[in-house]
Amino acid sequence: MSKLRVQCRTGVGEVSAMSRTLGLQATLIAALATIAACSPHENGSAHATRAAAVDFPTSCTAAVQDDFENAVVLLHHMTYVKARAAFRDIAARDPSCAIANWGIAMTLFQPLWPTRPSAADLHLGWDLAEKARAMQPTTPREQACIASVAAFFREPDATDYWQRIQRWEAALAALHAQFPDDREATAFYAMALLASAKPGPTLNEHSRKAAELLMPLLRAHPDHPGAMHYLIHADDIPGREGDDLDVVHRYEQAAPDNPHALHMPTHIYTRLGDWDGVIRGNLRAADAALKFPAGEHGELVWDEFPHAIEYLVYAYLQQGQDEEAARQIQRLLSTPKLEPTAKTAFHLASTRARSALERKDFAASAAVAPREPDIVAWDRFPWPEGIAWFARGYGASRTGDRAEAENACAKLDELDAKATAAGEEVFARQIRVLKLELDAWNAHAAGDDGPALVSMQRAVDLEAGTPKPAVTPAPTLPAAEQLGDLLLELKRPGDAAAAYRLALQRYPNRFNATLGLARALAQSDDKSGAANAYRELLRIAAHGTRASLGEAREFLAGDSPAAEPAAP
């Protein structure tokens, strides 16, 4: 028998549990069931969280200790506005609590999101770090925590965000080395490793190292909210998505009524093509997000709402449920006072683009208007704007408007340069992939199919080496899938089938890649393979209404119309 400390602080009392050492999965079942039972679901206060296995001793007064750990839980759930309010309340109630200033500063940047702190936030963060140090906290642990956040906010007028992230990671590595058994130091260091990963070898290396830190923490404290959350981020890369499904499933079952916690398991479900799981989690997350106001005065709708909507739209489109996807987009566009962040900008652009692109509605794609609606400062967000320009250019290219297609290419070049100048390498690469894809379609429209294939293959290769930011469920349109579409139009069905298989390997259960594979196999006279692919399509889209599902049914009934690509 080993003792497992499970604390559910609700302002009423404390619950303790014992757990046999039956392995991580069995321990998770027992511990998370206990937490689910004692976790409150009020929405009006910081006490709507659970301290669970968080252990953050402070030199503050005993009266604020439980509330401090609840605020740390909010921080682990990336519920930054509520966490900030909780830490500020603690600082007001205990003016000697230096570490509360660390907590406030930690809410001013979002390391795993595309959001970047404003100039005012950078100065405020630095002032808070300096204030905390001037208060001379008594414990080495608190001093090291404050030093780590000071490393991020140092030189507040400097504009290189990635230098800040690298300094923060190094400071947290030092904190973890100094306190290797500290739960929160371990969890935050793992998150910093994920935040600092860039294209290339560091991506897999940092994910692996983060997971190696988090798994022992979860074995000892299976209800730790940060360890569960960050492990899902660590596994949100190709090749790791199936590694820790027990944690994913238990996190979904035990997640509190917190939108980001409810959403997080769906990152893995998206990787696996489990569209029912994606829809299930994000319907709950979207509803919960509307209960968590954003903005300094609670006047805005938190950007977790559009984030959940994006994942819903993506999943519904993969199931061929186009009407449901359209309803979610309308729900997003009709919601007033959206938080005007990078996430919101991305989702406003991406959901509209996806709807047209996934349905292969070329006219609707050509009509996508970049930089709309005007509730966000589009000049700050080149990648989201680039998605809209790609959709518009793609539609223009496919409908014969070469001038507008070339204009979209020029805009993508400008946005690539802008993101590169800002030091946002990952965003710039995302835009570059879109530009290569659009170059390919423009070359194809002009009859230059050799250069078209070269450009599209370059997009496939660049996309494979570019990390998927957590803001998006998947690329706007997977490059390998587009390569399959191009090859099918060039009447090379065997090569097209290989491209579609690659797309499905990277992004399982996609509607259009599965349909493309079926068509390619049918045109290659592989009737058995085509039938299997069409059956798979009908399984994926069992509740779908898209017209091309009729093609699958007709083929399987023995009346094949697939000698040429049918209408989408």
C-alpha positions as CSV (number, residue, x, y, z in Angstrom):
1,M,0.0,0.0,0.0
2,S,1.2,3.5,-0.8
3,K,-0.4,6.7,0.5
4,L,-1.8,9.0,-2.2
5,R,-2.6,12.5,-1.1
6,V,-5.7,13.7,-2.8
7,Q,-7.0,17.1,-1.6
8,C,-10.2,18.7,-2.9
9,R,-10.3,22.1,-1.2
10,T,-13.7,23.6,-1.6
11,G,-13.8,25.9,1.3
12,V,-15.5,23.2,3.3
13,G,-12.9,20.7,4.1
14,E,-10.3,18.2,2.9
15,V,-10.7,14.7,1.5
16,S,-8.0,12.1,1.8
17,A,-7.7,8.8,-0.1
18,M,-5.6,5.7,-0.1
19,S,-4.6,4.0,-3.4
20,R,-3.0,0.6,-4.0
21,T,-0.1,0.6,-6.4
22,L,-1.9,-0.9,-9.3
23,G,-0.2,1.0,-12.0
24,L,-0.9,4.4,-13.4
25,Q,-4.2,3.7,-15.1
26,A,-5.8,2.0,-12.0
27,T,-4.5,4.8,-9.8
28,L,-5.9,7.4,-12.1
29,I,-9.3,5.8,-12.0
30,A,-9.5,5.9,-8.2
31,A,-8.0,9.3,-7.8
32,L,-9.8,11.1,-10.5
33,A,-13.1,9.5,-9.5
34,T,-12.6,11.0,-6.0
35,I,-11.8,14.4,-7.4
36,A,-14.8,14.3,-9.7
37,A,-17.0,13.6,-6.8
38,C,-15.7,16.4,-4.6
39,S,-15.0,19.0,-7.3
40,P,-17.4,21.9,-7.1
41,H,-18.9,23.5,-10.3
42,E,-19.7,27.0,-9.2
43,N,-18.6,29.5,-11.8
44,G,-18.5,32.7,-9.8
45,S,-15.3,32.4,-7.8
46,A,-11.8,31.0,-7.7
47,H,-13.2,28.2,-5.5
48,A,-14.8,26.7,-8.6
49,T,-11.5,24.8,-9.0
50,R,-9.9,22.0,-7.1
51,A,-6.5,22.2,-5.5
52,A,-6.2,18.4,-6.1
53,A,-2.6,17.3,-5.9
54,V,-1.1,20.8,-6.3
55,D,1.4,21.4,-3.6
56,F,2.7,25.0,-3.4
57,P,3.8,25.9,0.1
58,T,4.3,29.6,0.7
59,S,5.5,32.0,3.4
60,C,2.2,33.9,3.1
61,T,-0.4,33.8,5.9
62,A,-2.2,30.5,6.5
63,A,-5.5,32.3,5.6
64,V,-4.5,32.5,1.9
65,Q,-2.7,29.2,1.5
66,D,-5.7,27.2,0.1
67,D,-6.7,30.1,-2.1
68,F,-3.2,30.3,-3.4
69,E,-3.2,26.7,-4.5
70,N,-6.6,27.1,-6.1
71,A,-5.1,30.0,-8.1
72,V,-2.2,27.7,-9.2
73,V,-4.8,25.2,-10.4
74,L,-6.4,27.9,-12.5
75,L,-2.9,28.7,-13.8
76,H,-2.4,25.0,-14.8
77,H,-5.8,25.1,-16.6
78,M,-4.6,28.2,-18.4
79,T,-7.6,30.1,-17.1
80,Y,-5.5,33.2,-16.9
81,V,-8.0,36.0,-16.2
82,K,-9.5,34.1,-13.3
83,A,-6.1,33.2,-12.0
84,R,-5.0,36.8,-12.2
85,A,-8.0,37.9,-10.2
86,A,-7.4,35.2,-7.6
87,F,-3.7,36.2,-7.2
88,R,-4.6,39.8,-6.9
89,D,-7.1,39.1,-4.2
90,I,-4.5,37.2,-2.3
91,A,-2.0,40.1,-2.6
92,A,-4.7,42.5,-1.3
93,R,-5.6,40.3,1.6
94,D,-1.9,39.5,2.5
95,P,0.3,42.5,1.4
96,S,3.4,40.6,2.7
97,C,2.8,37.7,0.2
98,A,5.6,38.3,-2.3
99,I,4.9,35.1,-4.3
100,A,1.4,36.5,-5.1
101,N,3.1,38.9,-7.4
102,W,4.8,35.9,-9.2
103,G,1.3,34.5,-9.7
104,I,0.0,37.7,-11.2
105,A,3.0,38.0,-13.5
106,M,2.6,34.3,-14.7
107,T,-0.9,35.2,-16.0
108,L,0.5,37.9,-18.3
109,F,1.9,35.6,-20.9
110,Q,0.5,32.3,-22.4
111,P,3.5,30.2,-23.4
112,L,1.6,27.5,-25.5
113,W,-0.8,29.9,-27.2
114,P,-0.2,32.2,-30.2
115,T,-0.9,35.2,-28.0
116,R,1.9,37.6,-27.2
117,P,2.1,39.9,-24.2
118,S,1.5,43.6,-25.0
119,A,4.1,46.3,-24.2
120,A,2.0,47.2,-21.1
121,D,2.0,43.6,-19.9
122,L,5.7,43.3,-20.3
123,H,6.3,46.4,-18.1
124,L,3.7,45.3,-15.6
125,G,5.3,41.8,-15.4
126,W,8.7,43.3,-14.8
127,D,7.4,45.7,-12.2
128,L,5.7,42.7,-10.4
129,A,8.9,40.7,-10.5
130,E,10.9,43.6,-9.1
131,K,8.3,44.2,-6.4
132,A,8.3,40.6,-5.4
133,R,12.1,40.5,-5.1
134,A,12.2,43.8,-3.1
135,M,9.8,42.2,-0.6
136,Q,12.7,39.7,0.1
137,P,10.8,36.4,0.2
138,T,12.2,34.2,2.9
139,T,12.3,30.8,1.2
140,P,14.8,29.8,-1.5
141,R,12.0,28.1,-3.4
142,E,10.0,31.4,-3.6
143,Q,13.1,33.3,-4.6
144,A,13.8,30.8,-7.4
145,C,10.2,31.0,-8.7
146,I,10.3,34.8,-8.7
147,A,13.6,34.7,-10.5
148,S,12.1,32.5,-13.2
149,V,9.3,34.9,-14.0
150,A,11.8,37.8,-13.9
151,A,13.8,36.1,-16.5
152,F,10.9,36.3,-18.9
153,F,10.0,39.9,-18.2
154,R,13.6,41.3,-18.1
155,E,14.3,44.1,-20.5
156,P,10.6,44.9,-21.0
157,D,11.2,47.1,-24.0
158,A,12.9,44.3,-26.0
159,T,10.7,42.8,-28.7
160,D,12.2,39.3,-29.1
161,Y,9.5,37.1,-27.6
162,W,11.5,33.9,-28.2
163,Q,14.5,35.1,-26.3
164,R,12.2,35.6,-23.3
165,I,10.8,32.0,-23.7
166,Q,14.4,30.6,-23.8
167,R,15.4,32.6,-20.7
168,W,12.3,31.4,-18.9
169,E,13.0,27.8,-19.8
170,A,16.6,28.1,-18.6
171,A,15.4,29.6,-15.3
172,L,12.8,26.8,-14.8
173,A,15.5,24.2,-15.6
174,A,17.5,25.7,-12.7
175,L,14.5,25.7,-10.4
176,H,13.8,22.1,-11.2
177,A,17.4,21.2,-10.6
178,Q,17.3,22.9,-7.3
179,F,14.0,21.3,-6.2
180,P,13.8,18.1,-8.3
181,D,11.0,16.6,-6.2
182,D,8.8,19.8,-6.3
183,R,5.6,19.1,-8.2
184,E,4.9,22.6,-9.5
185,A,8.6,23.2,-10.5
186,T,8.4,19.9,-12.5
187,A,5.1,20.8,-14.2
188,F,6.1,24.3,-15.1
189,Y,9.5,23.2,-16.4
190,A,7.8,20.6,-18.6
191,M,5.5,23.3,-20.0
192,A,8.5,25.6,-20.6
193,L,10.2,22.8,-22.6
194,L,7.1,22.5,-24.8
195,A,6.9,26.3,-25.2
196,S,10.5,26.6,-26.3
197,A,10.5,23.8,-28.9
198,K,11.0,25.0,-32.5
199,P,11.0,23.3,-35.9
200,G,13.6,20.5,-36.2
201,P,15.0,18.0,-33.7
202,T,14.1,20.1,-30.6
203,L,10.4,19.5,-31.2
204,N,10.4,15.7,-30.5
205,E,13.3,16.0,-28.0
206,H,11.4,18.6,-25.9
207,S,8.1,16.6,-26.1
208,R,9.9,13.4,-25.0
209,K,11.7,15.2,-22.2
210,A,8.5,16.9,-21.0
211,A,6.7,13.5,-20.9
212,E,9.6,11.9,-19.0
213,L,9.2,14.6,-16.4
214,L,5.4,14.4,-16.2
215,M,4.8,10.6,-16.1
216,P,6.6,10.1,-12.7
217,L,4.7,13.1,-11.4
218,L,1.4,11.5,-12.5
219,R,2.3,8.2,-11.0
220,A,2.8,9.8,-7.7
221,H,0.0,12.4,-8.0
222,P,-2.4,11.1,-10.7
223,D,-4.8,14.0,-10.1
224,H,-2.3,16.8,-10.8
225,P,-4.0,19.2,-13.2
226,G,-0.8,20.6,-14.7
227,A,0.8,17.2,-15.3
228,M,-2.3,15.9,-17.1
229,H,-2.7,19.1,-19.1
230,Y,0.9,19.4,-20.2
231,L,1.2,15.7,-21.0
232,I,-1.5,16.1,-23.6
233,H,0.4,18.9,-25.1
234,A,3.5,16.8,-25.1
235,D,1.6,14.1,-27.0
236,D,0.1,16.5,-29.5
237,I,2.7,15.7,-32.1
238,P,2.9,12.9,-34.8
239,G,4.0,9.6,-33.3
240,R,3.1,10.4,-29.7
241,E,-0.7,10.8,-30.0
242,G,-1.5,7.3,-28.8
243,D,1.1,7.0,-26.0
244,D,-0.9,8.0,-23.0
245,L,-4.6,7.4,-23.8
246,D,-5.4,6.3,-20.3
247,V,-4.5,9.8,-19.1
248,V,-6.5,11.4,-21.9
249,H,-9.6,9.4,-21.1
250,R,-9.4,9.9,-17.4
251,Y,-8.8,13.7,-17.8
252,E,-11.9,13.9,-19.9
253,Q,-14.0,12.1,-17.2
254,A,-12.7,14.2,-14.3
255,A,-12.2,17.6,-15.9
256,P,-13.9,20.4,-13.9
257,D,-16.4,22.8,-15.5
258,N,-13.4,24.7,-17.0
259,P,-13.4,25.2,-20.7
260,H,-9.8,24.6,-21.4
261,A,-9.7,21.5,-19.3
262,L,-12.8,20.2,-21.1
263,H,-11.2,20.9,-24.4
264,M,-7.8,19.5,-23.9
265,P,-8.4,15.8,-24.4
266,T,-9.8,16.7,-27.9
267,H,-6.3,17.6,-29.1
268,I,-5.5,13.9,-29.0
269,Y,-8.9,12.9,-30.3
270,T,-8.3,15.2,-33.3
271,R,-4.9,13.5,-33.9
272,L,-6.6,10.1,-33.9
273,G,-9.6,11.2,-36.0
274,D,-12.1,10.5,-33.2
275,W,-14.6,13.0,-34.4
276,D,-17.3,12.0,-31.9
277,G,-14.8,12.6,-29.1
278,V,-13.8,16.0,-30.5
279,I,-17.5,17.0,-30.8
280,R,-18.4,15.7,-27.3
281,G,-15.6,17.6,-25.6
282,N,-15.9,20.9,-27.4
283,L,-19.7,21.2,-27.1
284,R,-19.0,21.1,-23.4
285,A,-16.0,23.4,-23.6
286,A,-17.9,26.0,-25.7
287,D,-20.8,26.1,-23.3
288,A,-18.4,26.4,-20.3
289,A,-16.4,29.2,-21.9
290,L,-19.5,31.4,-22.0
291,K,-19.6,31.2,-18.2
292,F,-16.0,32.5,-17.9
293,P,-15.9,36.2,-18.8
294,A,-12.7,37.7,-20.1
295,G,-11.3,41.2,-20.1
296,E,-10.1,43.2,-17.1
297,H,-13.7,43.9,-16.1
298,G,-15.3,40.7,-17.3
299,E,-16.9,42.4,-20.3
300,L,-15.7,40.1,-23.0
301,V,-16.2,36.5,-24.2
302,W,-13.1,34.4,-23.5
303,D,-11.2,33.3,-26.6
304,E,-11.7,29.7,-25.4
305,F,-15.1,30.0,-26.9
306,P,-13.9,30.5,-30.5
307,H,-11.2,27.9,-29.8
308,A,-13.8,25.2,-29.0
309,I,-15.9,26.3,-32.0
310,E,-13.0,25.8,-34.4
311,Y,-12.5,22.2,-33.2
312,L,-16.2,21.6,-33.5
313,V,-16.3,23.0,-37.1
314,Y,-13.3,20.9,-38.1
315,A,-14.9,17.7,-36.7
316,Y,-18.3,18.3,-38.2
317,L,-16.7,18.9,-41.6
318,Q,-14.8,15.6,-41.4
319,Q,-18.1,13.9,-40.7
320,G,-19.7,15.6,-43.7
321,Q,-22.1,17.3,-41.3
322,D,-21.9,20.6,-43.2
323,E,-25.1,22.1,-41.7
324,E,-23.8,21.5,-38.2
325,A,-20.5,23.2,-39.1
326,A,-22.3,26.1,-40.5
327,R,-24.4,26.5,-37.4
328,Q,-21.3,26.6,-35.2
329,I,-19.7,29.3,-37.5
330,Q,-22.9,31.3,-37.2
331,R,-22.8,30.9,-33.5
332,L,-19.3,32.3,-33.4
333,L,-20.0,35.2,-35.7
334,S,-23.2,36.2,-33.9
335,T,-21.6,36.2,-30.4
336,P,-20.8,39.8,-29.4
337,K,-17.8,41.1,-27.6
338,L,-15.3,38.3,-28.4
339,E,-12.0,38.7,-26.8
340,P,-9.8,40.4,-29.6
341,T,-6.8,38.1,-29.2
342,A,-4.6,36.1,-31.6
343,K,-6.7,33.0,-30.9
344,T,-9.9,34.8,-31.8
345,A,-8.3,36.2,-35.0
346,F,-7.2,32.8,-36.0
347,H,-10.6,31.2,-35.5
348,L,-12.5,33.9,-37.2
349,A,-10.4,33.5,-40.3
350,S,-9.9,29.7,-40.2
351,T,-13.5,28.6,-39.6
352,R,-14.8,30.5,-42.6
353,A,-12.0,29.3,-44.8
354,R,-12.3,25.7,-43.7
355,S,-16.0,25.6,-44.4
356,A,-15.5,26.6,-48.1
357,L,-12.3,24.6,-48.6
358,E,-13.5,21.3,-47.0
359,R,-16.7,21.4,-49.0
360,K,-14.7,22.2,-52.2
361,D,-17.0,25.1,-52.8
362,F,-14.7,27.1,-55.0
363,A,-17.0,30.1,-55.3
364,A,-17.4,30.4,-51.5
365,S,-13.7,30.0,-51.1
366,A,-13.1,32.9,-53.6
367,A,-15.5,35.0,-51.7
368,V,-13.7,34.7,-48.3
369,A,-12.9,38.3,-47.2
370,P,-9.5,38.7,-45.4
371,R,-9.3,41.0,-42.3
372,E,-13.0,40.5,-41.4
373,P,-14.7,41.1,-39.0
374,D,-12.9,44.2,-37.8
375,I,-13.1,43.4,-34.1
376,V,-9.4,42.3,-34.0
377,A,-6.3,44.2,-35.0
378,W,-5.4,42.2,-38.1
379,D,-2.0,43.9,-38.5
380,R,-0.8,42.0,-35.5
381,F,-1.8,38.5,-36.8
382,P,-0.2,37.7,-40.2
383,W,-0.9,33.9,-40.1
384,P,-4.6,34.1,-39.5
385,E,-4.8,36.8,-42.2
386,G,-2.8,34.5,-44.5
387,I,-5.3,31.7,-44.1
388,A,-8.1,33.9,-45.4
389,W,-5.9,35.0,-48.4
390,F,-5.1,31.4,-49.2
391,A,-8.8,30.4,-49.2
392,R,-9.5,33.4,-51.4
393,G,-6.6,32.7,-53.7
394,Y,-7.4,29.0,-53.9
395,G,-11.0,29.7,-54.9
396,A,-9.9,32.3,-57.4
397,S,-7.4,29.9,-59.0
398,R,-10.0,27.1,-59.3
399,T,-12.6,29.4,-60.8
400,G,-10.3,31.0,-63.3
401,D,-9.7,34.4,-61.7
402,R,-5.9,34.4,-62.3
403,A,-5.5,38.1,-61.3
404,E,-7.0,37.6,-57.9
405,A,-5.1,34.3,-57.4
406,E,-1.8,36.1,-58.1
407,N,-2.8,39.0,-55.8
408,A,-3.4,36.4,-53.0
409,C,0.1,35.0,-53.6
410,A,1.6,38.5,-53.3
411,K,-0.3,39.0,-50.0
412,L,1.0,35.7,-48.6
413,D,4.6,36.8,-49.5
414,E,4.1,40.0,-47.6
415,L,2.7,38.2,-44.6
416,D,5.5,35.7,-44.6
417,A,8.0,38.6,-44.5
418,K,6.1,40.3,-41.7
419,A,6.0,37.1,-39.5
420,T,9.7,36.5,-40.3
421,A,10.7,40.0,-39.3
422,A,8.8,39.6,-36.0
423,G,10.9,36.5,-35.2
424,E,7.8,34.2,-35.5
425,E,9.4,31.3,-37.4
426,V,6.6,28.8,-36.9
427,F,4.0,31.3,-38.1
428,A,6.1,32.2,-41.1
429,R,6.5,28.6,-42.0
430,Q,2.7,28.1,-41.9
431,I,2.2,31.0,-44.3
432,R,5.0,29.6,-46.5
433,V,3.2,26.3,-46.8
434,L,0.1,28.1,-47.9
435,K,2.0,30.1,-50.4
436,L,3.6,26.9,-51.9
437,E,0.2,25.3,-52.2
438,L,-1.3,28.3,-53.9
439,D,1.7,28.6,-56.2
440,A,1.0,24.9,-57.2
441,W,-2.6,25.5,-58.0
442,N,-1.8,28.7,-60.0
443,A,0.8,26.8,-62.0
444,H,-1.7,24.0,-62.7
445,A,-4.3,26.5,-63.8
446,A,-1.7,27.9,-66.2
447,G,-0.9,24.4,-67.6
448,D,2.5,24.3,-65.9
449,D,2.0,21.0,-64.2
450,G,5.7,20.2,-63.7
451,P,6.3,23.3,-61.6
452,A,2.9,22.7,-59.9
453,L,4.0,19.3,-58.7
454,V,7.4,20.6,-57.5
455,S,5.7,23.4,-55.5
456,M,3.2,21.1,-54.0
457,Q,5.8,18.5,-53.0
458,R,7.8,21.3,-51.3
459,A,4.7,22.2,-49.4
460,V,4.3,18.5,-48.3
461,D,7.9,18.5,-47.0
462,L,7.8,21.8,-45.3
463,E,4.5,21.0,-43.6
464,A,5.9,17.7,-42.3
465,G,8.8,19.6,-40.6
466,T,6.7,22.4,-39.1
467,P,5.1,22.0,-35.7
468,K,1.3,22.4,-35.5
469,P,0.5,25.2,-33.1
470,A,-2.0,24.2,-30.5
471,V,-4.4,26.9,-31.7
472,T,-5.3,24.8,-34.8
473,P,-6.7,21.3,-35.0
474,A,-4.8,20.6,-38.3
475,P,-3.4,22.4,-41.3
476,T,-5.9,24.5,-43.3
477,L,-5.8,21.8,-45.9
478,P,-3.1,19.1,-45.5
479,A,-0.5,19.5,-48.3
480,A,-0.4,15.7,-49.0
481,E,-4.1,15.7,-49.6
482,Q,-3.8,18.6,-52.0
483,L,-1.0,16.7,-53.8
484,G,-3.4,13.8,-54.2
485,D,-6.0,16.1,-55.6
486,L,-3.5,17.5,-58.1
487,L,-2.3,14.1,-59.1
488,L,-5.8,12.9,-59.6
489,E,-6.6,15.8,-61.9
490,L,-3.4,14.9,-63.9
491,K,-4.8,11.4,-64.3
492,R,-2.1,9.7,-62.2
493,P,-4.3,7.8,-59.8
494,G,-1.6,5.4,-58.5
495,D,0.5,8.3,-57.4
496,A,-2.6,10.1,-56.1
497,A,-3.5,7.1,-53.9
498,A,0.0,7.2,-52.3
499,A,-0.4,10.9,-51.5
500,Y,-3.8,10.3,-50.0
501,R,-2.5,7.5,-47.9
502,L,0.3,9.8,-46.6
503,A,-2.3,12.4,-45.8
504,L,-4.4,9.8,-43.8
505,Q,-1.3,8.6,-42.0
506,R,-0.7,12.1,-40.8
507,Y,-4.3,13.1,-40.3
508,P,-6.5,10.0,-39.9
509,N,-10.2,9.8,-40.9
510,R,-10.3,13.0,-43.0
511,F,-13.3,13.0,-45.2
512,N,-11.7,14.3,-48.4
513,A,-8.5,12.3,-48.1
514,T,-10.6,9.1,-47.7
515,L,-12.9,10.1,-50.6
516,G,-9.8,10.9,-52.8
517,L,-8.3,7.6,-52.0
518,A,-11.5,5.8,-53.0
519,R,-11.6,7.6,-56.3
520,A,-7.9,7.1,-57.0
521,L,-8.2,3.3,-56.3
522,A,-11.3,3.1,-58.5
523,Q,-9.5,4.8,-61.4
524,S,-6.6,2.4,-60.9
525,D,-9.0,-0.6,-61.3
526,D,-8.5,-1.6,-57.7
527,K,-12.2,-2.2,-57.1
528,S,-11.7,-4.0,-53.8
529,G,-9.5,-1.3,-52.4
530,A,-11.9,1.4,-53.6
531,A,-14.8,-0.4,-52.0
532,N,-12.9,-0.6,-48.7
533,A,-12.2,3.2,-48.9
534,Y,-15.8,4.0,-49.7
535,R,-17.0,1.9,-46.8
536,E,-14.5,3.7,-44.5
537,L,-15.9,7.0,-45.8
538,L,-19.5,5.9,-44.9
539,R,-18.2,4.9,-41.5
540,I,-16.5,8.3,-40.9
541,A,-19.5,10.2,-42.1
542,A,-22.3,8.0,-40.8
543,H,-24.4,11.0,-40.1
544,G,-23.2,13.1,-42.9
545,T,-25.2,14.8,-45.6
546,R,-22.6,15.8,-48.2
547,A,-23.5,14.9,-51.7
548,S,-20.4,12.8,-52.4
549,L,-21.6,10.2,-49.9
550,G,-24.1,9.2,-52.5
551,E,-21.2,8.4,-54.8
552,A,-19.9,5.9,-52.1
553,R,-23.3,4.2,-51.8
554,E,-23.7,3.9,-55.6
555,F,-20.2,2.4,-55.9
556,L,-20.9,-0.1,-53.2
557,A,-24.2,-1.0,-54.8
558,G,-22.3,-1.9,-58.0
559,D,-23.1,1.3,-60.0
560,S,-19.7,3.1,-60.0
561,P,-19.6,6.7,-61.2
562,A,-15.9,7.1,-60.1
563,A,-14.1,6.8,-63.4
564,E,-13.7,10.6,-63.2
565,P,-13.7,12.7,-60.0
566,A,-17.3,13.5,-59.1
567,A,-18.5,16.8,-57.7
568,P,-17.7,17.3,-54.1
